[in-house]
Amino acid sequence: MLTREQILQHKLPTESVPCPELADGAALIVRRLTAREFMALNAKIKADPDAAYAHWIAATVVDEAGNRIFNESDAAALADQDFNLINRLTEAAIRINGGGKEQAEKNSMTRSSD
């Protein structure tokens, strides 16, 4: 059985995502959110569903120390980045946070016409 200390010291899983659009060999790190962060992200997505991808990226892309790289005010700048890059980061963020195919389609930047 795990001890309290082992549970509380557990590091959140990460995934390195290739970003050739930024530079040869470039990659960004996407990490799993804490329960608190995930709840906050869901609230932001509900309030602004058209920028769901930006909220996912701002919440999950981190540096090597695990600190978030982007903040919510970076959403407009993220919207002006390469679609393939943003889509790849969003898909990785959803995948590493346990989102299934339905969740990915719901929050994807690509939407089918109704």
C-alpha positions as CSV (number, residue, x, y, z in Angstrom):
1,M,0.0,0.0,0.0
2,L,1.2,3.5,-0.8
3,T,2.0,5.9,2.0
4,R,0.6,9.4,2.3
5,E,4.0,10.9,1.3
6,Q,4.3,8.7,-1.8
7,I,0.8,9.8,-2.9
8,L,1.4,13.5,-2.3
9,Q,4.8,13.5,-4.0
10,H,3.5,11.9,-7.1
11,K,4.6,13.8,-10.2
12,L,2.0,14.5,-12.9
13,P,2.7,12.7,-16.2
14,T,4.0,14.7,-19.1
15,E,4.3,14.2,-22.8
16,S,6.9,15.8,-25.2
17,V,5.1,17.1,-28.3
18,P,7.2,17.7,-31.4
19,C,6.9,21.3,-32.7
20,P,8.7,21.4,-36.1
21,E,6.7,24.6,-37.0
22,L,8.8,26.4,-34.4
23,A,12.3,25.0,-35.2
24,D,14.0,21.8,-36.2
25,G,13.9,19.4,-33.3
26,A,11.7,21.7,-31.2
27,A,9.3,20.2,-28.7
28,L,7.0,21.5,-26.0
29,I,6.0,19.7,-22.8
30,V,2.3,19.0,-22.1
31,R,1.4,17.8,-18.6
32,R,-1.6,16.3,-16.8
33,L,-3.6,18.8,-14.8
34,T,-4.4,18.6,-11.1
35,A,-8.0,18.1,-10.1
36,R,-8.3,21.8,-9.2
37,E,-6.7,22.9,-12.5
38,F,-9.0,20.6,-14.5
39,M,-12.1,22.1,-12.8
40,A,-10.9,25.6,-13.5
41,L,-10.2,24.7,-17.1
42,N,-13.7,23.3,-17.6
43,A,-15.2,26.5,-16.3
44,K,-13.1,28.6,-18.7
45,I,-14.1,26.3,-21.6
46,K,-17.8,26.6,-20.8
47,A,-17.5,30.4,-20.6
48,D,-15.5,30.7,-23.8
49,P,-16.0,27.5,-25.9
50,D,-14.6,29.2,-29.1
51,A,-11.2,29.5,-27.4
52,A,-11.2,26.0,-25.9
53,Y,-7.9,25.2,-27.6
54,A,-6.2,28.2,-26.2
55,H,-7.4,27.3,-22.7
56,W,-6.1,23.8,-23.0
57,I,-2.7,25.0,-24.2
58,A,-2.4,27.7,-21.6
59,A,-3.3,25.2,-18.8
60,T,-1.1,22.3,-19.9
61,V,2.1,23.5,-21.7
62,V,4.9,23.8,-19.2
63,D,8.7,24.3,-19.1
64,E,11.1,21.6,-17.8
65,A,10.5,22.7,-14.2
66,G,6.7,22.1,-14.6
67,N,5.8,25.8,-14.7
68,R,3.1,27.0,-17.1
69,I,4.6,28.8,-20.1
70,F,1.4,30.6,-21.2
71,N,-1.3,32.4,-19.3
72,E,-4.9,33.2,-20.3
73,S,-3.9,36.6,-21.8
74,D,-1.9,34.7,-24.4
75,A,-5.1,33.3,-26.1
76,A,-5.2,35.8,-28.9
77,A,-1.5,35.2,-29.7
78,L,-2.1,31.4,-29.7
79,A,-4.9,31.9,-32.2
80,D,-2.4,33.5,-34.6
81,Q,0.0,30.5,-34.5
82,D,0.2,27.6,-37.0
83,F,-3.0,25.5,-37.0
84,N,-1.1,22.2,-37.1
85,L,1.0,23.2,-34.1
86,I,-2.0,24.3,-32.1
87,N,-4.1,21.3,-33.1
88,R,-1.2,18.9,-32.1
89,L,-0.8,20.6,-28.7
90,T,-4.5,20.6,-28.0
91,E,-4.9,16.9,-28.9
92,A,-1.9,16.0,-26.7
93,A,-3.4,18.0,-23.8
94,I,-6.7,16.3,-24.1
95,R,-5.2,12.9,-24.5
96,I,-2.8,13.2,-21.5
97,N,-5.7,14.4,-19.4
98,G,-7.9,11.4,-20.1
99,G,-10.1,12.9,-22.7
100,G,-11.6,10.4,-25.0
101,K,-12.4,10.9,-28.7
102,E,-15.7,12.6,-27.9
103,Q,-14.0,15.2,-25.6
104,A,-11.3,15.8,-28.3
105,E,-13.9,16.4,-30.9
106,K,-15.9,18.6,-28.6
107,N,-13.0,20.8,-27.8
108,S,-11.2,20.7,-31.1
109,M,-10.6,23.8,-33.2
110,T,-11.9,22.0,-36.2
111,R,-15.7,21.9,-36.4
112,S,-17.9,20.4,-38.9
113,S,-20.5,22.6,-40.5
114,D,-24.0,21.9,-39.2
